[in-house]
Amino acid sequence: MSDPKLRISASPYLLGGDSTPRIMWTVVATLVPIVAASVWFFGPSALLIQGAAVLGALLPERFAGRRGTLGDGSAVITGVLLGLTLPPGMPLWMAFLGGFFGVAFGKIIFGGLGQNVFNPALLGRAFLQAAFPVPITTWPATGGDWWALRGDNFALPLMSPQVVDGSTGATPLGLHKFENTSSEIGDLLIGSTSGSLGETCGVLILLCGLFLAWKNYLNWRIPASIFLTVIVFSGVLNLVDGERYPGPLFMLFSGGLMLGAIYMATDMVTSPTTHPGCWIFGAGIGFLVVVIRMWGGLPEGVMYAILFMNAFVPFINRVTRPRVFGARKPPTPSAEAKA
């Protein structure tokens, strides 16, 4: 008689306590303080944008995704991150459409969770950037009545939103690029500037990222290599021409670099699997961010830098893949010809 306690199964035999849903919902929990900071600075419009983006991300996950994937939290992360990349005055139907596109065409069309090539949240924002360039680059000024909407959030689909004169303001990156005007570092650290919802309180984003790194839910090498590359590259440019090129602190805490480096570049699916690959991946992102910001047509380049490097992840993994112990390198064609 066989022993009922004896089980024969494939490895692994020891399982950790972390699962995909647990990791995803922990990331969502760390995003809550960042969302709260955006609500503090931009009022109810921030919550409306977040709700529309999350709803748009959940819809295709519910009806087109595999059974049971709605509860793993991945679609919620996509919606929240997308909402944090949008201006608070954007019409809600556009935020909803961006969330829908990000999950449907950025994840499900590739086969679902774990199969996508590009970060879904950034792909959704890239779609909105191409389809609605004016609303996504209209930045409401900070301050004023907290309860007032920051734009025409309730504009009807395919109708032109109304923008009140004098209610818009440029982002710190836009001010520096087009007007050669610097912003106070203190304002950048706490986020009291015009911009997207996620361009708030860089110190808070950094603290949340340190917690995720401590939990080993992100590879710290990616944001570290991004920050180091930006510091070195922008620092050299600043030494060459301080009037034209801003310093490293401005480059680090302006725009969406903090949010992108910690929450988007570290996506486990779209980032390299090897440690050397993570350093290469992050260095490429940091280099492209500075290049686009300084010499590109747009003041911000985090989105394009991450998406561009996402496309190179399979090649980075192939080049940095460690050699299997005991395996021999295949002979080169020239060596075979000589033999």
Secondary structure, DSSP 8 states (H G I E B T S, - for coil): ---TT-----S--S--S--HHHHHHHHHHHHHHHHHHHHHHHTHHHHHHHHHHHHHHHHHHHHHS-TTGGGGSHHHHHHHHHHHTS-TTS-HHHHHHHHHHHHHHHTGGGTSTTT-SS-HHHHHHHHHHHH-TTGGG--B-S-S-TTS-SS-TT--TTS-----TT-B---HHHHHHHH-----HHHHHHT-SSS-TTSS-HHHHHHHHHHHHHTTSS-THHHHHHHHHHHHHHHHHHHH-TTTS--HHHHHHSTTHHHIIIIITT-TTTS-SSHHHHHHHHHHHHHHHHHHHHHSSSS--HHHHHHHHHTTHHHHHHHH----TT------HHHHHH-
